[in-house]
Amino acid sequence: MFEDKERKLCIICSKGTLDMAYPGLILANAALMEGIDVTLFFTFWGLDIINKKKMNHLKFVPIGNPSMPIPNSVGGLPGMTNVATAVMK
């Protein structure tokens, strides 16, 4: 039934924002702990996640994000990006 094959996982990180960096990195870490061979692929904008000059300055933009409990009208207010980024960190 089940063959003992080497399990592999490839994750594509396509955006360089804080809310898109966490899922790929958390999934990769969990898979590694389960003994799965993991490959992370970073697209052009996803390279911001591993760029040493930009990695500590990733932002979380709440406007236009349907999974956020904050309405778009509030997310567009000045300073909300900084507030949301501080909460995510």
DRENROTOR-536835 format. One record per residue (C-alpha): residue number from 0; x negated, y, z. Coordinates in steps of 0.02 Angstrom, whole numbers, always signed. Example, Ala and Ser with C-alpha at 12.3 -4.5 7.8 and 13.67 -1.06 7.14 Angstrom:
<recs>
 resi      X      Y      Z
    0   -615   -225   +390
    1   -684    -53   +357
</recs>
This chain:
<recs>
 resi      X      Y      Z
    0     +0     +0     +0
    1   -114   +138    +64
    2   -288   +145    -10
    3   -430   +219    +91
    4   -473   +361    -25
    5   -572   +513    +25
    6   -445   +649    +61
    7   -480   +818    -17
    8   -396   +988     -8
    9   -422  +1142   -115
   10   -354  +1309    -53
   11   -347  +1464   -162
   12   -363  +1631    -73
   13   -295  +1757   -196
   14   -274  +1918    -96
   15   -393  +2014    +13
   16   -270  +2067   +147
   17   -268  +2010   +327
   18   -100  +1921   +314
   19   -161  +1821   +164
   20   -331  +1780   +240
   21   -266  +1693   +396
   22   -161  +1553   +316
   23   -299  +1488   +204
   24   -431  +1493   +340
   25   -318  +1413   +471
   26   -264  +1274   +351
   27   -445  +1242   +303
   28   -498  +1231   +485
   29   -356  +1112   +528
   30   -396  +1001   +379
   31   -580   +994   +427
   32   -533   +939   +602
   33   -433   +796   +523
   34   -585   +741   +422
   35   -522   +807   +256
   36   -649   +877   +132
   37   -598  +1060   +103
   38   -641  +1180    -37
   39   -593  +1364    -25
   40   -582  +1456   -191
   41   -579  +1646   -186
   42   -507  +1742   -334
   43   -565  +1917   -378
   44   -461  +2006   -245
   45   -483  +1862   -123
   46   -670  +1894   -119
   47   -637  +2038     +1
   48   -609  +1905   +135
   49   -790  +1847   +126
   50   -874  +2009    +72
   51   -983  +2064   +219
   52   -948  +2249   +189
   53   -758  +2226   +181
   54   -719  +2077   +292
   55   -706  +2178   +453
   56   -595  +2310   +371
   57   -454  +2202   +302
   58   -283  +2283   +319
   59   -109  +2214   +343
   60    +20  +2309   +240
   61   +197  +2283   +308
   62   +290  +2368   +164
   63   +357  +2250    +32
   64   +324  +2096   +139
   65   +489  +2001   +153
   66   +428  +1891   +296
   67   +402  +2040   +411
   68   +538  +2084   +537
   69   +500  +2269   +506
   70   +617  +2350   +377
   71   +534  +2427   +224
   72   +593  +2600   +278
   73   +493  +2585   +440
   74   +346  +2498   +356
   75   +319  +2647   +242
   76   +297  +2771   +384
   77   +124  +2847   +405
   78    +15  +2745   +521
   79   +117  +2584   +511
   80    -21  +2496   +415
   81   -142  +2532   +557
   82    -16  +2477   +689
   83    +25  +2316   +597
   84   -161  +2280   +569
   85   -198  +2303   +755
   86    -56  +2185   +800
   87   -118  +2051   +678
   88   -297  +2060   +743
</recs>
